[in-house]
Amino acid sequence: MSDPSDTELLEAARAGAADALEALLRREEGRVYRFARRLCRHREDAEDVLQESLLAVARGLAEFRGASSLDTWLYTIARSFCIKKRRRRRFAPVEVSLETDAAGAVERKDPARGPDEILDAARLEAAVERAIGALDPPYRDVLVLRDVEGLTAPEVGEVTGLSVAAVKSRLHRARARLRDELAPLLVRRGKAVPAARPCPDVVHLLSRHLEGDISARVCARMEEHLASCPRCRAACDTLKQALRLCRTTPAPEVPPEVQDKLRGAIKRVLGGAP
C-alpha cells in the first residue's frame, strides 16, 4: 500500500485526524528547517522558527481554506518568524556554521568520486552558502524561495507580499550578485578574451529568459552574441552553474534532539500528551 499523498494527509488533518497532521508535519519539517537556516543564518533561531512555524500550522490548520498552496502558506508563516528573529539580531554577528564542513566531507561515502573531488565539492557548497548569506535579506528571501525552494515567481509574491514584477526585479539582482560571488570559483582559468564590441548584460538577460520574460527575437540575438563572445558565454555558464548549485547543495538535517522536542510540542498541542 502506497503512502498517502500530501493532499490526502492535508484533507485528513483538516478533518481532525491527529495522526495525519503529525505525519504531514514530519514531512514538512526538513524543508522548513532548511528554509529557516538560510534566511535566519543562526542555528538556534532556525530551530525556534521550525517549532514556532509547525505549531502555528497545527493550531491553524482547521482555518486553512486552501486559498494558497500548503507550501506558500508554510513559507509565509516561517518567513514571518524569521523576520522577527532577524530584527532582534540586527546588530549581532552572523553565524557561519551553516556552511558545509569541508574538512569532514571526505568521510562521505561516494564511490564515484575520490577524496579530493569530495573535498572540492564541499568547499564549493560552503561558498554557495556564504554567497547566499552575503545577500541583503530582501534579495536573499526571493532567491531562496525561487532558486532553492523552487517556488514560482507568483508564489514568491504570495509569500513576500510583493508584486510579481518586484519579485523578478529583486531576483535578477540577487542572481547577478550570486554569480559575481561564485564566478572566481566557477570560471575556468585561461587567458582573458577582450570583447570585440560592447556586450549586453547577458547575466540579466539570462535571468529574464529563465522567467520567460524575453521575446524569441531577443533570445535569438542573445544566442547569436554568445556564439561569438567567449566572455559572455562564460558569464552565462557561471550563472547556470551557480543556480544549479543552489538547487543541489545539501541542506542541514534537523538535529534529533530538535525533532524530539518538536514531536512533544505537537503532541501537547493536539492534546495527546501532558
Buried (B, 14 or more C-beta within 10 A) or exposed (E): EEEBEBEEBBBBBBEEBBEBBBBBBBEBBBBBBBBBBBBBBBBEBBBBBBBBBBBBBBEEBEEBEEEBEBBBBBBBBBBBBBBBBBEEBEEEEEBEEBBBEBEEBBEEEEEEEEEEEBBBBBBBBBBBBBBBBEBEEBBBBBBBBBBBBEBBBEBBBBBBEBEBEBBBBBBBBBBBBBBBBBBEBBBEEEEEEEEEEEEBEBBBBBBBBBBEBBEEEBBEBBEEBBEEBBBBBBBBBBBBBBBEBBEEBEBBEBEEEBBEBBBEBBBEBBEEEE
